[in-house]
Every structure is written in structure tokens, then in C-alpha cells.
Amino acid sequence: VFTEDAAFVQKDILIEDGVFTEQAGGQTIDAAGCYAIPGLVDIHFHGCVGYDFCDGTHEAITAIARYQAKNGVTAICPATMTLPEPMLETVCRAAASWKPGPDCAALVGINMEGPFVSLEKCGAQNPAYIHAPDADMFRRLQQASGGLICLVTLAPNVEGAGDFIREMHKEVCISLGHTAADYDCAVEAMKMGAHHVTHLYNAMNPFVHRAPGLIGAAMDDPECMVELISDGYHIHPSAIRATFRMFGPDRVILISDSMRAAGMPDGTYELGGQEVTVGDRKAVLGDGTLAGSATNLYGCMCKAVEFGIPLGQAVKAATVNPARSIGIYDRVGSVAPGKEADILLVTDHLELKKVI
């Protein structure tokens, strides 16, 4: 059993009324020979099985939540894209009124990835809908979501970013990303209260010895947590290993950043109003820009292990760390009394045997 300090110990797990407990009776499951790990928590992905969170429908959310639960991701915080405010409001209202079925992952939040990004590092975000950081706009969308927005991406080098961070950092986790910010700009943003980075390395300046940029600033801020897409395409395995060494096992958050093509065959799909081509599980725009992944978080966690990350660290980065980063670790993310009983039974080869 995976423990909260990222070790594995031989023990029994007791569940009663849907939560982990210290005493229980009834049905017994013999999981001898398996690893028992917490249900995974994906705080940054867009869609799967042909649906996108920004479809803004209960049908889409249900399909996404079912697929994720089936694949070991039991708590989800799907991401929006850079879209006009009325479209974002529709997405938020759909999420606020959605009711999960028994086979669905829990919708624990919304990740507002756009539209407060920079033009020069927009990546797969639609440049037509980029908007200056706007606290009033954010609060309107937060009200429409019923308070579900727990992450918002912001480019700290655009006009109005500093005012937004100062005003909003106690109301929502502010993540720095889709930005060409230099080291000093990023450090200032972190001093104001932004302690999270959106998909480290992607859509930002590289880490250079005389210009460490956002990556260096994040490394120097002990409070900062960083997202990492370990699908095998976005980041080289050596850089993934280096990231865990630089930031340590407590500050790295594995994400999938998956789009509609996850769980689907290769082909042509859509993301944020732009056409995406998927071949051999790699998703790109027409100009070759990476456009999210086609791999779910469980697959990304397995890739991290394949690339040399110790199993305990990889599991922690897909469970404990994301739950901590958005303030839900009291509910999910570990096998501990009182928490929601989300658990995965996996073999020593990381084959997913059962989702509870």
C-alpha cells in the first residue's frame, strides 16, 4: 500500500461508506501481490474519447469522467482554453450543474488555462481570443462555475498581470505559463503570490545558463509547484529525470494535458477551435506545434517510471502533489482514514487490475 510519505508497506485497507476507515466489515478483496495506490488526480487536461471539456455539455463531462475513472483517474480538474467569455461561461455553468454517476471520476475543480496568456507563447491557445488579465471577468466566471475554478494560468509579463496576482492570489491558485517572461519578471510574480507553473518547459523560454527564465525562477521558489507532461513527446526523458532532481519529489505534478484524441484512434480532431492532427499518439497543429497529448494520466505516470523515475515518486506526483496544489488533499490523494476511498490495484508491471 502506498503511504503518504511515498513508501510502500504491507497492510490491509479498510473502507466503510465510501471512505477509508480504521475498522470495517463486509466484503473482502484479496489484493495480495498487487500495489495499492490512491486514485490519480489530473489537474490539467482538456478532453478524451472524442469529447472536450469546452464542449460545455453534461454529455461531454460525463463521457470524460467515465473514461478517466476507468483509467485510474478518480479526481479531475479539466482545463478550459482561450475562448470568448460567453463560451467560457457556458462551460462553467455546465460544470456547476453536472451530477456524476457512480462510474464517474469526481469533478473537483476547473483549470482556467486561458485567456490571460501572451501572444508570443500562445502555443495551441487561439490567439484571436487572448484577453488581458481581468479580475472582474474571472469573478464572473467563478460565480458561473459555482466556485469550481481552482487554477488560472497567467502570463506575468503582460499588462495587468501584477495587479491580477496581487488582487486574486488568495482566492485562486495562480499558475504562470504561456509566457516569454524572463527570470526577474517571474520572480516578482512569485513574490506577489503565484506559486504554480503550467506545463513546465512548454510554451515558455528555455532554461539557459545566462537566462534561466520562468524555469529557473520556479526552481528557486521553494513554494512553487510545477506541472510536467510525461507522455514521451512533450519532454525528453532526460529532462524529466532532471526535473525530479531539481525540484524534488514534493513539487512535481504529473499532468496529461490530454485532448479529444485520448482513448481514440489517430486522426484529425479539434482543440480550442483549431484543427489538431494525431499520429502515433502525437497531437500537433498544422504548423507542427504540440497541441496537448493523446495519453491519459495513468499512461503518463507509467511513462515516468519507464523513464527512470522511482515508482513512489511517480505515484506521489500523480496523486499527493496535484491534490495539495489545488487544496483538496484533505479529501483525496492518499490512502488515509476519512478520505474518499479511491484506490487502484496494479501489478508490479503497472498493469491496472481494478479501480475502486
C-alpha positions as CSV (number, residue, x, y, z in Angstrom):
1,V,0.0,0.0,0.0
2,F,1.3,3.5,-1.0
3,T,1.7,5.6,2.1
4,E,1.6,9.4,2.4
5,D,5.4,9.6,2.6
6,A,5.6,7.8,-0.8
7,A,6.7,4.4,0.6
8,F,5.0,1.0,0.1
9,V,4.1,-1.1,3.1
10,Q,2.3,-4.4,3.5
11,K,-1.1,-3.8,5.2
12,D,-4.8,-4.0,4.9
13,I,-7.0,-1.2,3.6
14,L,-10.4,-0.7,5.3
15,I,-13.3,1.1,3.6
16,E,-16.7,1.9,5.0
17,D,-19.5,4.1,3.4
18,G,-17.1,5.2,0.6
19,V,-14.3,6.4,2.8
20,F,-11.1,4.9,4.2
21,T,-11.6,3.9,7.8
22,E,-9.7,2.2,10.6
23,Q,-12.3,-0.5,11.1
24,A,-14.8,-2.1,8.7
25,G,-16.6,-5.3,7.9
26,G,-18.3,-6.9,5.0
27,Q,-16.8,-7.7,1.6
28,T,-13.2,-8.7,1.4
29,I,-11.0,-8.2,-1.7
30,D,-7.8,-10.2,-1.8
31,A,-5.2,-7.9,-3.5
32,A,-2.1,-9.9,-2.5
33,G,0.7,-9.4,-5.0
34,C,-0.6,-6.0,-6.1
35,Y,0.4,-2.5,-5.4
36,A,-2.5,-0.4,-4.0
37,I,-2.2,3.3,-4.9
38,P,-4.6,6.2,-4.5
39,G,-6.8,7.2,-7.4
40,L,-4.9,9.6,-9.6
41,V,-5.7,13.3,-9.7
42,D,-5.4,15.1,-13.1
43,I,-5.5,18.9,-12.7
44,H,-4.7,19.7,-16.3
45,F,-6.3,18.0,-19.3
46,H,-8.9,19.1,-21.9
47,G,-10.7,16.0,-23.0
48,C,-10.7,12.4,-24.2
49,V,-12.8,9.8,-26.1
50,G,-13.9,12.4,-28.7
51,Y,-15.1,15.0,-26.1
52,D,-13.7,18.2,-24.8
53,F,-14.5,20.0,-21.5
54,C,-15.1,23.1,-23.6
55,D,-18.0,21.4,-25.4
56,G,-19.8,22.8,-22.4
57,T,-22.3,20.0,-22.1
58,H,-23.2,17.4,-19.4
59,E,-22.8,14.7,-22.0
60,A,-19.2,15.7,-22.6
61,I,-18.4,15.9,-18.9
62,T,-20.0,12.5,-18.2
63,A,-18.1,10.8,-21.1
64,I,-14.8,12.4,-19.9
65,A,-15.4,11.5,-16.2
66,R,-16.3,7.9,-17.1
67,Y,-13.2,7.4,-19.3
68,Q,-10.9,8.9,-16.6
69,A,-12.3,6.7,-13.8
70,K,-12.0,3.6,-16.0
71,N,-8.3,4.5,-16.5
72,G,-7.5,5.1,-12.8
73,V,-8.0,8.9,-12.7
74,T,-10.7,9.3,-10.0
75,A,-10.5,13.1,-9.4
76,I,-10.5,15.5,-12.3
77,C,-9.9,19.3,-12.8
78,P,-10.4,19.7,-16.5
79,A,-9.0,22.8,-18.3
80,T,-10.6,25.4,-20.4
81,M,-9.0,27.1,-23.4
82,T,-8.5,30.6,-24.7
83,L,-12.1,31.4,-25.7
84,P,-14.6,34.3,-25.6
85,E,-16.1,35.0,-22.2
86,P,-19.6,33.8,-23.2
87,M,-18.3,30.4,-24.3
88,L,-16.3,30.1,-21.0
89,E,-19.4,31.0,-19.1
90,T,-21.3,28.2,-20.8
91,V,-18.6,25.7,-19.8
92,C,-18.6,26.9,-16.2
93,R,-22.4,26.7,-15.9
94,A,-22.4,23.2,-17.3
95,A,-19.7,22.1,-14.8
96,A,-21.6,23.8,-11.9
97,S,-24.8,21.9,-12.7
98,W,-23.3,18.5,-13.6
99,K,-24.1,15.5,-11.4
100,P,-21.7,12.5,-11.5
101,G,-22.8,8.9,-12.0
102,P,-21.4,6.0,-9.9
103,D,-18.9,5.2,-12.6
104,C,-17.6,8.7,-12.9
105,A,-14.5,10.5,-11.6
106,A,-15.2,13.3,-9.2
107,L,-15.2,16.8,-10.7
108,V,-13.0,18.5,-8.1
109,G,-12.3,21.8,-9.9
110,I,-11.8,23.8,-13.1
111,N,-8.4,24.8,-14.5
112,M,-8.8,28.1,-16.4
113,E,-5.9,27.8,-18.8
114,G,-6.9,30.8,-21.0
115,P,-7.4,33.6,-21.9
116,F,-4.8,35.5,-19.8
117,V,-1.9,34.3,-21.9
118,S,0.7,36.0,-24.1
119,L,0.6,36.1,-27.8
120,E,4.2,35.1,-28.4
121,K,3.8,31.9,-26.4
122,C,0.2,31.1,-27.0
123,G,1.0,27.5,-28.2
124,A,-2.2,25.8,-29.1
125,Q,-4.3,28.5,-27.5
126,N,-6.3,30.6,-30.1
127,P,-4.6,34.0,-30.4
128,A,-7.9,35.6,-31.5
129,Y,-9.3,35.3,-28.0
130,I,-6.4,36.3,-25.8
131,H,-7.5,38.7,-23.1
132,A,-5.6,40.9,-20.7
133,P,-5.8,39.6,-17.1
134,D,-9.1,40.8,-15.7
135,A,-10.2,40.2,-12.1
136,D,-13.8,41.2,-12.8
137,M,-14.0,38.7,-15.7
138,F,-12.5,36.0,-13.5
139,R,-15.0,36.6,-10.8
140,R,-17.9,36.5,-13.2
141,L,-16.8,33.1,-14.4
142,Q,-16.1,31.9,-10.9
143,Q,-19.6,32.8,-10.0
144,A,-21.0,30.9,-13.0
145,S,-18.9,27.9,-12.0
146,G,-20.3,27.8,-8.5
147,G,-16.8,28.3,-7.2
148,L,-15.2,25.4,-9.1
149,I,-12.3,27.4,-10.6
150,C,-9.2,26.5,-8.6
151,L,-6.4,27.2,-11.0
152,V,-5.9,30.1,-13.5
153,T,-3.0,30.4,-15.9
154,L,-1.5,33.9,-16.4
155,A,1.4,35.3,-18.4
156,P,3.2,37.5,-15.8
157,N,4.8,39.7,-18.5
158,V,1.6,41.0,-20.0
159,E,0.0,44.3,-18.9
160,G,-2.2,44.0,-15.9
161,A,-0.7,40.7,-14.7
162,G,0.8,42.1,-11.5
163,D,-2.5,43.8,-10.4
164,F,-4.3,40.5,-11.0
165,I,-1.9,38.5,-9.0
166,R,-1.9,40.9,-6.1
167,E,-5.7,41.0,-6.1
168,M,-6.5,37.3,-6.7
169,H,-3.8,35.2,-5.3
170,K,-5.7,34.5,-2.1
171,E,-8.8,33.5,-4.0
172,V,-7.4,31.1,-6.6
173,C,-4.1,29.3,-7.3
174,I,-2.3,31.4,-10.0
175,S,-0.2,29.4,-12.4
176,L,2.4,31.1,-14.6
177,G,2.6,29.9,-18.1
178,H,2.2,30.6,-21.9
179,T,4.7,33.4,-21.4
180,A,8.1,34.7,-22.5
181,A,8.7,36.2,-19.0
182,D,12.3,36.4,-18.0
183,Y,13.7,35.4,-14.6
184,D,13.2,38.7,-12.9
185,C,9.6,39.1,-14.1
186,A,8.8,35.5,-12.9
187,V,10.5,36.1,-9.5
188,E,8.4,39.2,-9.0
189,A,5.2,37.3,-9.8
190,M,6.1,34.6,-7.4
191,K,6.8,37.2,-4.7
192,M,3.2,38.5,-5.3
193,G,1.7,35.1,-4.7
194,A,1.9,33.0,-7.9
195,H,3.4,29.7,-6.9
196,H,2.5,27.3,-9.7
197,V,3.8,26.7,-13.3
198,T,1.7,25.5,-16.2
199,H,3.3,22.6,-18.1
200,L,6.9,23.3,-17.3
201,Y,9.2,23.8,-20.4
202,N,6.2,24.0,-22.8
203,A,5.1,27.5,-24.0
204,M,7.9,29.3,-22.2
205,N,11.5,30.4,-22.7
206,P,14.0,27.6,-22.2
207,F,16.3,27.3,-19.2
208,V,19.6,28.9,-20.4
209,H,22.7,29.4,-18.2
210,R,22.6,33.2,-18.5
211,A,18.8,33.5,-18.9
212,P,17.1,30.9,-16.6
213,G,13.7,32.4,-17.2
214,L,10.5,31.1,-15.6
215,I,12.0,27.6,-15.2
216,G,14.9,29.0,-13.1
217,A,12.6,31.2,-11.0
218,A,10.3,28.3,-10.3
219,M,13.3,26.2,-9.1
220,D,14.4,29.0,-6.8
221,D,10.9,29.4,-5.2
222,P,10.5,26.7,-2.6
223,E,6.7,27.1,-2.6
224,C,6.4,26.7,-6.4
225,M,4.9,23.5,-7.8
226,V,5.4,22.6,-11.5
227,E,3.3,20.6,-13.9
228,L,5.0,18.1,-16.2
229,I,3.6,16.3,-19.2
230,S,5.4,12.9,-19.3
231,D,3.7,11.5,-22.4
232,G,7.0,10.8,-24.1
233,Y,6.6,13.6,-26.7
234,H,6.5,16.9,-24.8
235,I,9.6,16.4,-22.7
236,H,12.7,14.3,-23.2
237,P,13.2,11.5,-20.6
238,S,16.5,13.1,-19.5
239,A,14.7,16.4,-18.8
240,I,12.0,14.6,-16.8
241,R,14.7,12.9,-14.7
242,A,16.4,16.3,-14.3
243,T,13.2,17.9,-13.2
244,F,12.6,15.5,-10.4
245,R,16.2,16.1,-9.2
246,M,15.9,19.9,-9.5
247,F,12.5,20.3,-7.8
248,G,12.4,17.2,-5.6
249,P,9.6,14.7,-5.3
250,D,7.3,17.1,-3.4
251,R,7.0,19.8,-6.1
252,V,6.4,18.0,-9.4
253,I,2.9,17.4,-10.6
254,L,2.3,14.9,-13.4
255,I,-0.4,16.0,-15.8
256,S,-1.7,14.6,-19.1
257,D,-2.8,17.7,-20.9
258,S,-4.9,15.3,-22.9
259,M,-7.3,16.4,-25.6
260,R,-10.1,14.7,-27.5
261,A,-7.9,12.0,-29.1
262,A,-7.0,10.3,-25.8
263,G,-8.7,6.9,-25.9
264,M,-9.4,7.4,-29.7
265,P,-7.7,6.3,-32.9
266,D,-5.2,8.5,-34.7
267,G,-6.9,11.1,-36.9
268,T,-8.0,14.7,-37.1
269,Y,-9.5,16.4,-34.0
270,E,-10.3,19.9,-32.7
271,L,-8.9,21.8,-29.7
272,G,-9.9,25.4,-28.9
273,G,-11.3,25.9,-32.4
274,Q,-8.1,24.8,-34.1
275,E,-7.5,21.6,-36.1
276,V,-5.3,19.0,-34.5
277,T,-3.7,16.0,-36.3
278,V,-2.9,13.0,-34.2
279,G,-0.4,10.4,-35.5
280,D,1.3,7.7,-33.4
281,R,-0.3,9.4,-30.3
282,K,1.4,12.7,-31.0
283,A,-1.0,15.7,-31.4
284,V,0.0,18.8,-33.4
285,L,-1.4,21.8,-35.1
286,G,-0.9,22.4,-38.8
287,D,2.5,24.2,-38.2
288,G,3.8,21.3,-36.0
289,T,3.1,23.0,-32.6
290,L,2.3,20.4,-30.0
291,A,-1.4,20.6,-29.1
292,G,-1.9,18.7,-25.9
293,S,-1.4,14.9,-25.5
294,A,-3.3,11.8,-26.5
295,T,-2.2,10.0,-23.3
296,N,-4.2,9.8,-20.1
297,L,-2.5,10.5,-16.7
298,Y,-2.1,6.8,-15.8
299,G,-0.2,6.3,-19.1
300,C,1.9,9.4,-18.3
301,M,2.7,8.1,-14.8
302,C,3.8,4.7,-16.3
303,K,6.0,6.6,-18.8
304,A,7.7,8.5,-16.0
305,V,8.5,5.1,-14.3
306,E,9.7,3.8,-17.7
307,F,12.0,6.9,-17.9
308,G,13.6,6.1,-14.6
309,I,11.5,7.9,-12.0
310,P,11.2,5.8,-8.9
311,L,7.6,4.3,-8.6
312,G,6.9,6.0,-5.3
313,Q,7.9,9.4,-6.7
314,A,5.8,9.0,-9.8
315,V,2.8,7.9,-7.8
316,K,3.2,10.9,-5.5
317,A,3.4,13.3,-8.5
318,A,0.1,12.0,-9.8
319,T,-1.8,11.8,-6.5
320,V,-0.5,13.7,-3.4
321,N,1.1,16.7,-5.2
322,P,-1.8,17.6,-7.5
323,A,-4.3,17.3,-4.7
324,R,-2.1,19.5,-2.5
325,S,-1.7,22.1,-5.2
326,I,-5.4,22.8,-5.6
327,G,-6.3,22.4,-1.9
328,I,-8.2,19.1,-2.0
329,Y,-5.6,16.9,-0.2
330,D,-8.0,16.7,2.8
331,R,-10.4,14.8,0.6
332,V,-8.3,12.8,-2.0
333,G,-4.8,11.9,-3.0
334,S,-3.8,9.4,-0.4
335,V,-5.0,6.3,1.4
336,A,-5.8,7.7,4.8
337,P,-8.8,7.4,7.2
338,G,-11.6,9.9,6.4
339,K,-10.6,10.4,2.8
340,E,-12.7,9.3,-0.2
341,A,-11.9,5.7,-0.9
342,D,-10.4,6.0,-4.4
343,I,-7.9,3.3,-4.9
344,L,-6.2,1.4,-7.8
345,L,-4.9,-2.1,-7.7
346,V,-1.9,-2.6,-10.1
347,T,0.6,-5.3,-10.8
348,D,4.3,-4.9,-10.4
349,H,4.4,-4.2,-14.2
350,L,1.9,-1.4,-13.6
351,E,-1.0,-3.2,-15.3
352,L,-4.2,-1.6,-13.9
353,K,-6.2,-4.5,-12.5
354,K,-9.0,-2.8,-10.6
355,V,-10.4,0.7,-9.9
356,I,-12.3,1.1,-6.6
